[in-house]
Amino acid sequence: MAQTPEERKAKKSAAAKLRRLQDLEGARAKGRAAQARFTAAHPKQVRASVRKWRTAHPEQAREATRRWEEAHPEEVRELWRRPYKKNPKKVLEKNKRWAKTHPKAVRAIRERYEATHAEEKREKTAQYGIEHPEQRRVIKLRYRARKHALPDTFTVEDHKFMLEHWNFSCAVCGRQEGAKLTLANDHWIPLRQEGCHGTVPTNMLPLCHGIGGCNNSKQGKDPHAWLIQRFGENQTALIEESIFIYFILIHLRKIQAS
C-alpha cells in the first residue's frame, strides 16, 4: 500500500531526528574520550580546576556529589575502604581523634545507624554473646559502671585471672559452680555506695549465685556489715583478710604490667 505524502514526510522527519541524535551521541562520546585523555595527561590541573569550581559553587557541588553517591553506592564504599586498606592503623587513630572532638556527631551517627539497623544489631549482639560469653559479661559490667560515671577498667584478662586465683570458686564461702549455683561477678563495694571505685579489678570478686548464694544475699549491701550478719565477726575477719590480700596482689600486678 502506497504511503501518503504526510506519512512519507513524518518518516523522513523521524529518520532525520534519529540521525541528529546519533550524531549528538557520537559527539558526546568523542568529547568524553577527549576529556578522559586530558584528565589522564593533566591530573593536577584538572584537580585544581575542580576544587576552584566547587569552592565557587558549594551548593551545586554538594548536590552533584549527592547524586553521584546515590548512583554509585559500591564505588562510594570502595573509596571509604581504600585509605583503611592502605594504612588501617593511621585511619583508626584519625577516627578516634575525630570522635573525641565531635561527640555529638558520633552520637547522631550511631542513632541513625541503630534506627535503620535495629534488627541487624540485635542479631549481631545475640550472636556475639553466644560466641564470646566472657567478653559479653565484662561488657555489661563495664556499662553498669559508666551509667554511674565510675571507672570501668575491668577486662576479660582480669576476669580470667580472678577466676583462676579463686580456683573458680566463691571468694567468700568457697563453693564452686554446680547444678544449682553459678559464679556471679560481684562489685564488692556496690556501685550505688559512696566510695565505690567502679568496675575495676580491685573491686570485682566471684560470688556464688543461686539458692542461698552469697551474691543473692549480699546484693547492694555494705560488704563488711553483710559479712558480719551472714558469717559472724571471727569468720568475717578471715574472709576480709583473704580478699584484702587478693586486691593487693591485683594492685602489684598492675604496677608490674605498666
Secondary structure, DSSP 8 states (H G I E B T S, - for coil): ----HHHHHHHHHHHHHHHHHHHHHHHHHHHHHHHHHHHHH-HHHHHHHHHHHHHH-HHHHHHHHHHHHHH-HHHHHHHHHHHHHH-HHHHHHHHHHHHHH-HHHHHHHHHHHHHHSHHHHHHHHHHHHHH-HHHHHHHHHHHHHHHTT------HHHHHHHHHHTTTB-TTT--B--SSEEEEEEESS-TTSTT---SSGGGEEEEEEETT-HHHHHTTS-HHHHHHHHH-HHHHHHHHHHHHHHHHHHHHHHHHH-
